[in-house]
């Protein structure tokens, strides 16, 4: 989840009956959705001895403090591990994984019944998932092809807050409401809900 430390496990298994010495070079970078690297956030190397038919786990931790300021709005991190079997004439194995960090910031609560030409009040809950305060918080609410910009107070580390948003639907049928939350440390955290507007 965005704002938390990332914990990974690389599993190495020796399927042969010979002892193996493995060199593991690990790296991680924040990337765009096109897979283009933005910034390297981890570089580590380790050596592992594997006995016959033995398996080992290598644990890797990427703290938020390492990736936070380099993350793009795509919220993607590419992790690679190059495993080289020593004394084996250059036998190598490359393992890659793309991590997409989830947002859990926006929660929209709607009434059970929404009726045309009757005022509706929605509860929009938003949060700061980071271990540091954020300021310049803004909610952009898009509804019925109109946008409303709402300036919010700063949020303490891990703080959740909420506002109430009122509007009156003018026609029956499905109606989509989209919320976009931004601040000085991250931007474009989105939430949306589809309302079923009943006839009057």
C-alpha positions, 0 to 999 in steps of 0.5 A: 500500500502506498505510504508503507514500507515494501517487504519482498521475498526472493525464493532460491531453490537448488534443484540439483544434487551439487552444492551451489554458490549464488551471487544475487544483485538486486535493484529497484527503481520507480518507473512510469507505466511505459516501464521507463525508469525514473530513479533507482531506489535500491541496490544490493548484492549478496552471496548465498550458499545452497546445499543439494536440493536446498532452498533459501529465502532472501528478504528485501525491504524498501522503506517508504523513505527510499521511494516516496519522493521518487514515485510518479502518479503511476505508483509503480516500482520495478524490482530485478534480481540477477542471480549468477551461479558461480563457477558455472560458465556464466549461468545467470537467471534474471527475475523481474517484478513490477509492483503497483502500489494501491491507494486506500485514501478515498472512501465515498459513502452515498445514501441508500436512495437517491431521487431526482430533484431531491438534495443528496449529501455524500460523505467523502473521506480522504487520508494521508497514508504517509508517516509525515504531514501533508499540506496544500490539500485539494479535493476536485469533485467532478459531477454532471460535467462540472468540477468543484475545487475544495481546499482542505486543511493540512493532514497529520501523519496517517490522519483521515478526515472527511467532508460532506458534499451536497448536490441535487440530481436533475435527471434519473438514471446512472450518475458518476461522481469522481473525486481527485485528492492531491497535496504537496507530497502526492497527487491524483489519488482517485475515487469514484462511485456510480449513483442510481438516481430514481425518478421523483 
